[in-house]
Amino acid sequence: MRITLLSFSFFFLFLSAFTGYGQGRCSIGGGGFTINTTAGCAPLYVEFKSTVPNATFVGYDLNYTGGEPNLSTNRTSITYQSAATGTLLQYGVTNTGAEFSHCEKITIYESRRVNMQYASCGGGKIVMTLTNDDVLKAYDQVEINWGDGEPPVYWKKGNPLTFEHNYASVTSSPTLSITGLYDGGKPCAKGLTAPTTITFARPQLNEIQMSAVEMRGDGTIRLTYKGVTGIPTNIQYSTDGNSYITAGKRSSGGTQPYEIRSLNKDQSYKVRLSSEDLCAGSTETAPISTMTISGNSTDGSNNLKWSQYPDAAQFDGYDLLRDGTVIKSFTAIGETSYTDEDVECGTFAEYQVVARLKTATSTSAPVGIKVETGAAKPLSGGSVSVLDKSSVNIKASVPGAGPNTSFELTIERAEAGSTLFKKIITLYNQSDYIDNNAKTDELSYCYRMSYENSCDQKVPASEPICTILLTKKLTTLNWTGDNPILGGFEDYTVVQTGSGGASEDIPVQKNTSYTVKLNNQSALEYNFLVRAVSQDGSFESLSNIVNYRRSAGVFVPDAFTPNGDGYNDILEAKSEQLQSFNMSVMNRWGVVVFHSDDIAKGWDGTFEGTNAPVGYYYYKMTFVDDINQTVEKSGTFMLLR
């Protein structure tokens, strides 16, 4: 025997239908319980109480389907929320150990509102359609009360779902009420009433419009349009603009796709929508013409020609696409040809023309052209850009490159200042490469590129393009001036990024140096890099990053050993960011034994040509830091030998 103590809500057990009147434990007999009802409308409250004397255990399965029951010992009632039919099982054991059971069949009738849709027009006529779902199927009939004093009408199983009614007045908004009913003799008489306020706003037929027409390569016209629910819309096409053929009919609302198949992609068609509302109002949309395009290849160029759009009142312009990307736009309706010279021998390209209209677009089927002749063109652009301390990104713009292009791109490298270029890689149908064998903080690298198209035509190596190497000396940034972008660039920009994340772009024209300008309010630390951008904005080159710490100060060691062993023989003050500096060293009697105004010049431990004695010495210095502050600093150190 399997007993489960249930402490959670049971109403969900009947959200799915009972599977029938269970047997199994029901056949034991000997049990019994009072019950307030066994049938009624949902939600149905059922209360039960055992009448078996001397029972040591009593449990109930609220949805018994046969086999082992799922028993609860602490239930005396349940509310069934949804329509269903099933079995309530009592199972128990007496104090003598005898088993007993009792079962009652429970029937819960549907009570939810019947669903419907309606369409109306200005003359007072409506068409109402009942929704043929599980709710409707549960009722024996439906009462329809029009809400205008006219007698109700009734739907019965098997009857048509659509009803028409004419309201005498359209100045008010009557309430249409629909109620599901059961035949006599059933414990549930009816379900909930669904009231709907009727409005007589006539559907706007002019809302039904096309937004896109496209001819496919297989001769299928695919159109996209907006429909209005309940308004039949005919999709029609014509070859002459006079006689139209209906390809299909839809009554759905919202954005709708539709396909007209088995047509000639090289034929121009006119497509329109024809709609009629319930009050016999009708309209046809302005026809949209399909576009055609043709082309051929001569002397290394592709020549395109397309049909002129016939309706100037609709027309806004043309877009010419190559492999899905717009390569040229036109505004004059008579511009119907173009020569594409940005192609390479051996390449294949697909072209489409799109007529941009006031409220829609019309797109031609694609035409494919392969270039058979013509001389190879030089690279049309390229750049080198530092990614990190060991990586350089090389990019090239190969003429005619696209998804249907075949080419080989060779990249060579030399260190800046060297004329010895060595090949580092040949790419196949790729124009982007990362060189991970660089030391970008130490050297500038120059690259040149060449390519070979699918007609075995080779283009000589390009002019070298070199990475920007950025360095710093005190408060001045310097960088190499070799061209980093093929075809040149506008100017340099210094990008200054503070430790807090704030960034500033500082234009410096074609200069190759910049003096850092900071003040007391500046961040404590900055990263700098230099950026160059091609004249058309297609390519960008970035330098390595230089870190700059504001007011870094001066470091003086606390001891040095001028004994000639080559290690720690010179007392040196160290700093990278000073504008001026002077330092004096005194012995314990205050005699100056060393003085310098050059931070690169240190004390070797001698005084007047002889070794200074071992012991403590005192230093005093004055310097101007990178934010123009005059700072005085003093201290002691030990001279050891």
LODO-394341 format. One line per 10 residues: number of its first residue (from 1); their letters; for each residue x, y, z negated of C-alpha. Coordinates in Angstrom, 2 decimals, padded with zeros to 5 digits. Each point is the difference from the previous one (the first is absolute). Layout:
NUM) A) X:Y:Z | ...
! end
This chain:
1) MRITLLSFSF) 000.00:000.00:000.00 | 001.35:003.47:000.98 | -001.11:002.92:-002.17 | 000.98:003.59:000.78 | -000.76:002.81:-002.43 | -000.85:003.10:002.02 | 000.28:003.50:-001.47 | -000.22:002.15:003.12 | -003.00:001.31:001.93 | -001.87:-002.60:002.05
11) FFLFLSAFTG) -002.02:002.13:002.36 | 002.56:-000.41:002.78 | -000.62:-003.76:000.13 | -003.03:000.68:002.17 | 001.58:002.50:002.36 | 000.44:-002.99:002.32 | -002.99:-002.23:000.66 | -000.71:-003.10:-002.14 | 000.77:-003.17:001.91 | -003.27:-001.73:-000.81
21) YGQGRCSIGG) -001.77:-001.76:-002.83 | 002.75:-001.91:-001.82 | -000.33:-003.64:-001.06 | 002.79:-001.74:-001.96 | -000.43:000.88:-003.69 | -003.59:001.06:000.59 | -001.04:-003.66:000.16 | 001.02:-000.78:-003.61 | -003.17:001.55:-001.39 | -001.05:000.33:-003.61
31) GGFTINTTAG) 000.78:003.70:-000.20 | -002.19:003.04:000.08 | -000.05:003.76:-000.35 | -002.49:002.81:000.19 | 000.46:002.44:002.85 | -001.74:003.31:000.65 | -000.03:-000.33:003.81 | 001.45:-002.10:002.81 | -000.71:002.26:002.96 | -000.22:003.69:000.79
41) CAPLYVEFKS) 001.58:003.02:001.68 | 003.64:000.86:-000.42 | 001.25:001.09:-002.44 | -001.66:-002.88:-001.92 | 000.36:-000.25:-003.79 | -000.18:-003.61:-001.21 | -000.13:-000.84:-003.72 | 000.18:-003.58:-001.28 | 000.08:-001.79:-003.38 | 000.61:-003.67:-000.80
51) TVPNATFVGY) -002.88:-002.06:-001.42 | 002.09:-003.12:-000.70 | 000.10:-000.89:-003.74 | 003.08:-001.38:-001.74 | 002.37:001.14:002.77 | 003.65:000.30:-000.96 | 000.99:001.54:003.32 | -002.01:001.91:002.64 | 001.51:001.64:003.06 | -001.35:001.57:003.19
61) DLNYTGGEPN) 001.29:000.08:003.56 | -001.60:003.05:001.63 | 000.81:-001.14:003.53 | 000.03:-003.77:-000.06 | 000.71:-001.65:003.33 | 000.56:-003.61:-001.07 | 002.99:-001.81:-001.43 | 001.82:001.27:-003.06 | -001.80:003.02:-001.49 | 001.67:003.28:-000.94
71) LSTNRTSITY) -001.56:000.47:-003.42 | -000.46:003.01:-002.23 | -001.05:-000.51:-003.60 | -000.81:003.57:-000.96 | -002.51:001.10:002.63 | -003.73:000.47:-000.44 | -000.65:002.30:002.97 | 001.33:001.21:003.35 | -000.96:002.63:002.58 | 000.30:-001.21:003.58
81) QSAATGTLLQ) 000.78:003.00:002.20 | -000.35:-001.41:003.52 | -002.35:-002.20:001.96 | 000.79:-003.71:-000.37 | -001.43:-003.40:-000.86 | 001.69:-002.40:-002.42 | -000.09:-002.06:-003.16 | 000.26:000.89:-003.69 | 001.35:-003.10:-001.82 | -000.26:-000.73:-003.74
91) YGVTNTGAEF) 002.35:-002.69:-001.24 | 000.55:-001.11:-003.61 | 000.65:-002.72:-002.59 | -002.16:-000.95:-003.02 | 001.29:-000.84:-003.46 | -000.28:-003.68:000.95 | 002.38:000.51:002.94 | -002.72:-000.25:002.66 | 000.37:002.24:003.06 | -002.94:002.00:001.32
101) SHCEKITIYE) -000.65:002.43:002.83 | -002.69:002.13:001.55 | 000.00:002.03:003.25 | -002.13:002.81:001.35 | 000.03:001.27:003.58 | 000.51:003.79:000.14 | -001.11:002.06:003.01 | 001.01:003.66:000.35 | -001.64:001.90:002.84 | 001.59:002.79:002.02
111) SRRVNMQYAS) -000.94:003.51:-001.13 | 002.46:002.25:001.81 | -001.11:002.74:002.37 | -000.53:-000.86:003.65 | 002.51:001.74:002.28 | -000.93:001.86:003.16 | 001.12:002.61:002.53 | -002.04:002.59:001.81 | 000.41:002.50:002.79 | -002.19:003.06:000.50
121) CGGGKIVMTL) -000.56:002.75:002.53 | -001.54:003.45:-000.08 | -003.45:-001.12:001.16 | -000.77:-001.96:-003.18 | 000.73:-003.47:001.34 | 002.24:-002.33:-001.96 | 001.24:-003.51:000.69 | 000.71:-002.02:-003.15 | 001.90:-003.31:000.04 | 000.19:-002.40:-002.94
131) TNDDVLKAYD) 003.46:-001.42:-000.68 | -000.08:-003.76:000.52 | 002.16:-000.94:-002.99 | -000.32:-002.41:-002.95 | -002.16:002.48:-001.94 | -002.63:000.16:002.73 | 000.04:-003.76:000.51 | -000.86:-000.59:-003.67 | -003.40:001.74:000.22 | -003.16:-001.38:001.59
141) QVEINWGDGE) -001.03:003.40:001.33 | 000.86:003.71:-000.20 | -002.37:002.89:-000.61 | 000.82:003.17:001.97 | -001.65:003.16:-001.28 | 000.63:002.94:002.36 | -000.66:002.63:-002.67 | -002.43:002.13:002.06 | -003.33:-001.46:-001.18 | -000.21:-002.53:002.82
151) PPVYWKKGNP) -000.69:-003.64:-001.01 | 003.10:-002.10:-000.68 | 001.15:-002.65:002.46 | 001.48:-003.38:-000.81 | 002.84:-002.09:001.30 | -000.16:-003.78:-000.32 | 002.64:-002.62:000.64 | 000.46:-000.55:003.71 | -001.37:003.42:001.02 | 002.10:002.63:001.85
161) LTFEHNYASV) 002.22:002.11:-002.24 | -000.66:003.35:001.74 | -002.98:002.29:-000.68 | -000.99:003.31:001.58 | -002.01:002.74:-001.67 | -001.10:003.49:001.00 | -000.29:002.65:-002.70 | -002.60:002.68:000.66 | 002.10:002.70:-001.66 | 003.76:000.57:000.09
171) TSSPTLSITG) -000.02:003.04:-002.32 | 000.34:-002.17:-003.13 | 002.23:-002.94:-000.83 | -002.17:-003.06:-000.83 | 001.30:-002.84:-002.16 | 000.04:-003.39:001.70 | -000.29:-002.84:-002.55 | 000.87:-003.65:000.65 | -000.74:-002.80:-002.47 | 000.74:-003.72:000.26
181) LYDGGKPCAK) -003.01:-002.21:-000.94 | -000.58:-003.62:-000.94 | -003.07:-002.09:000.85 | -002.53:-000.63:-002.76 | 000.61:-002.68:-002.59 | 003.66:000.87:-000.55 | 001.16:001.36:-003.36 | 001.65:002.96:001.75 | -002.37:002.24:001.94 | 002.36:002.54:001.57
191) GLTAPTTITF) 003.46:001.52:000.00 | 001.19:003.54:-000.51 | -001.28:002.74:002.30 | 002.46:001.74:002.32 | -001.08:003.64:000.57 | 001.54:001.95:002.91 | -000.58:003.67:000.79 | -000.69:000.41:003.72 | 001.56:002.94:001.82 | -000.81:000.96:003.57
201) ARPQLNEIQM) 003.35:001.41:001.09 | 000.27:-001.09:003.61 | 003.32:-001.77:000.70 | 002.27:002.25:002.01 | 000.63:-001.79:003.26 | 002.79:002.41:000.81 | 001.98:-001.54:-002.87 | 000.42:-003.09:002.16 | 003.25:000.78:001.81 | 003.08:-001.75:001.38
211) SAVEMRGDGT) 003.40:000.82:-001.51 | 002.32:-002.14:002.14 | -000.06:-001.89:003.32 | 002.91:-002.22:000.99 | 000.52:-002.14:003.09 | 001.95:-003.14:-000.85 | 002.42:-001.80:002.26 | -002.43:-002.92:000.43 | -002.78:002.25:001.35 | -001.81:000.39:-003.35
221) IRLTYKGVTG) -001.33:003.40:-001.01 | 000.13:000.37:-003.77 | -002.02:002.90:-001.34 | -000.47:001.32:-003.51 | -003.15:001.91:-000.90 | -002.10:001.15:-002.94 | -003.48:-001.54:-000.26 | -003.06:000.78:-002.15 | -001.58:-002.86:-001.94 | -003.24:-001.21:001.55
231) IPTNIQYSTD) 000.41:001.92:003.26 | 000.48:-002.34:002.99 | 002.98:001.15:002.06 | 000.72:-001.27:003.50 | 003.65:-000.13:001.12 | 000.04:000.75:003.73 | 002.59:000.37:002.77 | 000.02:001.15:003.62 | 002.40:000.14:002.95 | -001.64:003.00:001.68
241) GNSYITAGKR) -001.54:001.94:-002.90 | -003.53:-000.50:001.34 | -000.97:-003.61:-000.51 | 000.78:-001.37:-003.50 | 000.16:-003.61:-001.15 | -000.85:-000.86:-003.63 | 002.77:-002.17:-001.44 | -001.56:-000.45:-003.44 | -002.18:001.45:-002.75 | 000.75:000.74:-003.65
251) SSGGTQPYEI) -002.05:001.40:-002.91 | 002.72:000.24:-002.64 | 001.06:003.20:-001.73 | 003.47:001.39:-000.57 | 003.11:-000.48:002.13 | -000.48:-002.84:002.47 | 002.33:-001.68:002.53 | -001.28:-001.50:003.24 | 001.68:-001.72:002.94 | -001.15:-000.07:003.62
261) RSLNKDQSYK) 001.82:-002.90:001.67 | 000.91:-001.27:003.49 | 000.55:003.38:001.67 | 002.75:001.28:002.31 | 002.74:001.83:-001.94 | 000.92:002.02:003.11 | -003.59:001.21:000.50 | -001.30:003.15:-001.68 | -003.26:-000.48:-001.92 | -002.36:002.30:-001.83
271) VRLSSEDLCA) -001.22:-001.17:-003.43 | -002.94:001.44:-001.93 | -002.38:-000.79:-002.89 | -003.78:000.07:000.41 | -002.10:000.05:-003.20 | -003.72:000.15:-000.85 | -001.58:000.60:-003.39 | -003.32:-001.28:-001.40 | -001.92:003.00:001.27 | 001.11:-000.63:003.58
281) GSTETAPIST) 002.64:002.73:-000.15 | 002.98:-000.92:002.17 | 003.35:001.40:001.00 | 003.08:-000.89:002.03 | 003.47:001.09:-001.02 | 002.23:001.80:002.46 | 001.85:-002.73:001.91 | 003.69:-000.59:-000.67 | 002.12:-001.06:002.97 | 002.66:-002.66:-000.27
291) MTISGNSTDG) 003.52:000.92:001.11 | 002.27:-001.80:002.48 | 003.78:000.30:000.41 | 002.52:-001.34:002.51 | 003.74:000.31:000.48 | 003.21:-001.10:001.69 | 003.76:000.27:-000.46 | 002.31:001.87:002.38 | 003.59:001.22:-000.44 | 000.14:-000.91:-003.68
301) SNNLKWSQYP) -003.22:001.82:-000.92 | -003.59:-001.09:-000.58 | -002.69:001.87:001.94 | -003.46:000.07:-001.62 | -003.35:001.12:001.41 | -003.41:-000.14:-001.66 | -003.61:000.81:000.77 | -001.21:003.54:-000.60 | -002.66:000.17:-002.68 | -003.25:000.93:001.81
311) DAAQFDGYDL) -001.66:002.19:-002.67 | 001.88:003.24:-000.69 | -002.51:001.00:-002.71 | 001.04:-002.98:-002.14 | 003.72:000.18:000.76 | 002.71:001.15:-002.47 | 003.18:-001.58:001.34 | 001.97:-003.12:000.95 | 002.56:-001.96:-002.04 | 002.41:-002.27:001.89
321) LRDGTVIKSF) 001.19:-002.97:-002.07 | 003.03:-002.21:000.54 | 000.00:-003.20:-002.04 | -002.64:001.53:-002.29 | 001.81:003.30:-000.64 | -001.02:003.36:001.47 | 002.79:001.26:002.29 | -001.82:002.92:001.64 | -003.22:001.98:-000.50 | -001.90:002.01:002.63
331) TAIGETSYTD) -002.66:002.67:-000.35 | -001.09:000.52:003.63 | -002.63:-002.40:001.32 | 001.75:-000.06:003.41 | 003.36:-001.18:-001.43 | -000.21:-003.66:000.95 | 003.59:-001.08:000.70 | 003.33:-000.19:-001.79 | 003.51:-001.31:000.69 | 001.61:-001.70:-003.00
341) EDVECGTFAE) 003.76:000.28:000.31 | 000.77:-001.17:-003.53 | 000.27:-003.64:001.05 | 002.85:-002.38:000.77 | 000.61:-002.53:002.71 | -001.41:-003.40:-000.97 | -002.39:001.35:-002.62 | -003.73:-000.72:-000.01 | -002.50:002.53:-001.30 | -003.79:000.06:-000.38
351) YQVVARLKTA) -001.83:003.27:000.61 | -003.49:001.17:-000.91 | -001.73:003.32:000.43 | -002.47:001.33:-002.57 | -002.55:002.64:000.93 | -000.64:002.12:-003.09 | -003.61:001.17:000.05 | -001.96:002.38:-002.26 | -001.43:-002.81:-002.13 | 001.65:-003.19:001.26
361) TSTSAPVGIK) 002.97:-001.58:001.79 | 000.20:-002.11:003.15 | 003.03:-002.29:000.36 | 001.12:-001.79:003.16 | 001.14:-003.59:000.26 | 003.80:-000.29:-000.15 | 002.16:-000.17:003.11 | 003.42:-001.66:-000.24 | 003.02:001.20:002.00 | 003.52:-001.45:000.16
371) VETGAAKPLS) 002.87:002.28:001.04 | 002.08:-001.69:002.67 | 002.47:002.71:001.09 | 001.70:003.16:-001.20 | 003.23:000.90:-001.75 | 000.47:-000.52:-003.72 | -000.40:003.16:-002.05 | 002.30:001.08:-002.85 | -001.09:-000.36:-003.60 | -002.51:002.72:-000.75
381) GGSVSVLDKS) 000.84:000.35:-003.69 | 001.63:-001.55:-003.03 | 001.35:000.68:-003.47 | 002.20:-001.34:-002.80 | -001.05:000.47:-003.62 | 001.54:-001.06:-003.32 | -002.27:-002.32:-002.01 | 002.27:-000.67:-003.00 | 003.67:-000.36:-000.92 | 000.53:-002.91:002.41
391) SVNIKASVPG) -002.74:000.30:002.64 | -000.60:002.08:003.13 | -003.24:-000.09:002.02 | 000.50:000.28:003.79 | -003.02:000.78:002.18 | -000.33:000.39:003.76 | -002.77:001.02:002.37 | 000.21:-002.33:003.00 | -001.82:001.35:003.09 | -003.16:-001.94:000.73
401) AGPNTSFELT) 000.28:-002.13:-003.15 | -003.29:-001.57:-001.02 | -001.67:-003.30:-000.93 | 000.48:-001.31:003.54 | 003.60:001.25:000.42 | 003.15:-002.12:000.19 | 003.45:001.53:-000.64 | 003.33:-000.49:-001.79 | 001.40:002.78:-002.19 | 003.73:-000.06:-000.88
411) IERAEAGSTL) 001.34:002.02:-002.97 | 003.66:000.92:-000.50 | 001.67:001.62:-003.02 | 003.12:002.01:-000.77 | 001.14:001.92:-003.04 | -000.34:003.75:000.49 | 003.00:001.47:001.77 | 000.85:-003.30:001.67 | -000.53:-000.69:003.69 | 000.07:-003.77:-000.52
421) FKKIITLYNQ) -003.56:-001.32:000.14 | -000.73:-003.64:-000.74 | -003.26:-001.82:000.74 | -001.84:-000.95:-003.19 | -003.21:-001.53:001.45 | -002.23:-000.51:003.06 | -003.73:000.26:-000.70 | -002.66:-001.65:002.14 | -003.19:002.03:000.47 | 000.82:001.94:-003.19
431) SDYIDNNAKT) 001.13:003.59:-000.39 | 000.52:000.25:-003.77 | 002.96:-001.45:-001.91 | 001.54:000.30:-003.49 | 003.80:-000.15:-000.29 | 000.72:-001.35:-003.49 | 003.81:000.12:000.29 | 000.65:003.68:-000.67 | 001.42:002.13:-002.80 | -002.18:003.03:000.46
441) DELSYCYRMS) 001.36:001.91:-003.02 | 003.53:-000.16:001.41 | -000.18:000.10:003.79 | -002.07:001.31:002.88 | -000.81:-002.64:002.62 | -000.63:000.62:003.68 | -002.20:-002.20:002.18 | -000.78:-000.18:003.67 | -002.64:-002.07:001.76 | -000.59:-001.49:003.43
451) YENSCDQKVP) -002.74:-002.22:001.40 | -000.88:-002.32:002.85 | -003.57:-000.31:001.31 | -001.73:-003.10:001.34 | 001.10:000.84:003.57 | 003.67:-000.43:-001.13 | 000.55:003.73:000.30 | 002.55:001.27:-002.53 | 000.18:003.47:-001.51 | 003.46:001.25:-001.14
461) ASEPICTILL) 000.63:000.64:-003.68 | -001.56:003.13:-001.45 | 001.86:002.90:-001.53 | 001.16:-000.85:-003.55 | -002.28:000.92:-002.89 | 001.55:000.10:-003.46 | -001.25:-000.28:-003.57 | 000.07:003.10:-002.16 | 002.67:-000.36:-002.73 | -000.73:002.31:-002.94
471) TKKLTTLNWT) 002.67:000.91:-002.59 | 000.32:002.56:-002.77 | 002.80:002.18:-001.33 | -000.81:001.97:-003.09 | -003.28:001.79:000.85 | 000.33:-000.39:003.77 | -001.58:-002.77:002.10 | 001.67:-000.86:003.30 | -001.02:-002.41:002.74 | 001.19:-001.25:003.35
481) GDNPILGGFE) -001.24:001.83:003.08 | -000.11:-002.79:002.60 | -003.37:-000.38:001.73 | -002.19:-002.54:-001.87 | -002.87:000.00:002.53 | 000.10:-000.87:003.68 | -001.09:003.06:001.95 | 000.80:002.41:-002.83 | -001.90:001.44:-002.94 | -001.39:003.31:-001.20
491) DYTVVQTGSG) 001.94:000.66:-003.21 | 001.03:-001.46:-003.36 | -002.05:000.00:-003.17 | 001.49:-000.54:-003.45 | -002.40:-002.01:-002.16 | 000.47:000.75:-003.71 | -001.78:-002.37:-002.44 | 000.08:000.68:-003.72 | 000.12:-002.58:-002.77 | -003.66:000.72:-000.69
501) GASEDIPVQK) -000.98:-000.99:003.55 | -000.62:003.47:001.44 | 001.39:000.36:003.52 | 000.93:003.06:002.06 | 000.87:000.26:003.70 | 002.66:002.62:000.71 | 000.49:000.93:003.70 | 003.66:000.70:000.87 | -000.19:000.26:003.84 | 003.01:-001.71:001.61
511) NTSYTVKLNN) 002.35:000.72:-002.92 | 001.95:-002.94:-001.42 | 000.42:001.28:-003.55 | -002.18:001.30:-002.80 | 000.79:001.53:-003.39 | -002.23:-001.28:-002.77 | -002.06:002.76:-001.61 | -001.05:-000.78:-003.56 | -000.88:001.90:-003.17 | -000.84:-000.65:-003.64
521) QSALEYNFLV) -003.48:-001.18:000.94 | 001.26:-002.56:002.50 | -000.24:-003.74:-000.67 | 003.03:-001.63:-001.62 | 000.57:-002.36:002.93 | -000.69:000.02:003.75 | 000.29:-002.27:003.00 | 000.82:001.60:003.34 | -000.24:-001.31:003.54 | 000.05:001.57:003.46
531) RAVSQDGSFE) -002.70:-000.61:002.59 | -000.04:000.63:003.75 | -003.11:-000.41:002.18 | -000.23:-000.31:003.79 | -001.51:002.88:001.94 | -003.24:-001.92:000.68 | -000.20:-001.37:-003.55 | 000.29:-003.64:001.11 | 003.34:-000.75:-001.68 | 001.50:000.80:-003.39
541) SLSNIVNYRR) 003.51:-000.40:-001.41 | 000.79:000.02:-003.72 | 003.42:000.24:-001.65 | 001.27:-001.88:-003.02 | -001.12:001.31:-003.40 | 002.30:002.10:-002.19 | -000.70:000.37:-003.72 | 000.63:003.34:-001.69 | -000.15:000.55:-003.75 | -000.44:003.60:-001.16
551) SAGVFVPDAF) 002.44:001.47:-002.59 | 002.01:-003.18:-000.23 | 002.65:001.79:-002.13 | 003.70:-000.85:-000.34 | 001.54:-003.14:-001.49 | 003.37:000.13:-001.82 | 001.50:-003.22:-001.46 | 000.86:-000.10:-003.71 | 003.48:-001.40:000.71 | 002.57:-000.55:002.76
561) TPNGDGYNDI) 003.40:-001.74:000.28 | 002.48:001.79:002.32 | 002.59:-002.83:-000.14 | 000.49:-000.50:003.74 | -001.78:-003.39:000.22 | -002.45:001.35:002.59 | -002.98:-000.36:-002.30 | -001.57:002.92:-001.87 | 003.11:002.11:000.56 | -001.87:003.24:000.74
571) LEAKSEQLQS) -002.51:001.85:-002.14 | -002.84:000.77:002.47 | -003.28:001.81:-000.42 | -002.66:-001.59:002.21 | -003.12:001.49:001.61 | -001.51:000.10:003.48 | -002.27:003.00:-000.18 | 001.93:003.10:-001.11 | 000.23:003.32:001.78 | 003.09:001.22:-001.99
581) FNMSVMNRWG) 002.26:-001.42:-002.71 | 002.94:000.92:-002.26 | 001.52:-001.91:-002.90 | 002.75:000.61:-002.56 | 001.74:-002.54:-002.29 | 001.55:001.19:-003.28 | 002.20:-001.76:-002.56 | -000.78:000.14:-003.69 | 001.73:003.41:-000.31 | -002.23:001.49:002.71
591) VVVFHSDDIA) 002.70:000.10:002.67 | -001.41:-000.53:003.50 | 001.84:-003.00:001.44 | -002.14:-000.39:003.14 | -002.47:002.09:002.06 | -001.96:-000.75:003.20 | -002.83:001.56:001.99 | -000.24:-003.07:002.28 | -001.92:-002.93:-001.46 | 001.93:-002.33:002.31
601) KGWDGTFEGT) 003.32:000.99:-001.72 | 000.60:-001.65:-003.39 | 002.72:000.12:-002.73 | 002.87:-002.48:000.26 | 001.02:000.34:-003.66 | 003.03:002.22:000.53 | 000.76:003.52:-001.20 | 002.76:002.16:001.47 | 001.52:-003.04:001.70 | 000.10:-002.33:-003.01
611) NAPVGYYYYK) -002.41:-002.54:-001.42 | -002.41:001.52:-002.47 | 000.03:-001.69:-003.42 | -002.55:-002.62:-000.98 | -002.94:001.33:-001.98 | -003.30:001.81:000.17 | -000.60:002.84:002.49 | -002.78:002.49:000.38 | -001.67:000.94:003.32 | -002.29:002.84:001.00
621) MTFVDDINQT) -001.77:000.35:003.35 | -002.43:002.28:001.75 | -001.98:-001.06:003.09 | -002.98:001.08:002.10 | -002.38:-002.88:000.69 | -002.33:-000.69:002.92 | -002.78:002.26:-001.31 | 002.40:002.98:-000.51 | 000.26:-000.42:-003.74 | 003.35:000.95:-001.61
631) VEKSGTFMLL) 000.85:-002.70:-002.52 | 002.80:-000.03:-002.58 | 001.19:-003.31:-001.40 | 002.79:-000.94:-002.42 | 001.32:-003.09:-001.74 | 002.99:-002.09:-001.03 | 001.81:-003.01:001.43 | 002.99:-002.16:-000.91 | 003.24:-000.23:002.00 | 001.51:-003.48:-000.36
641) R) 003.09:-001.62:001.52
! end
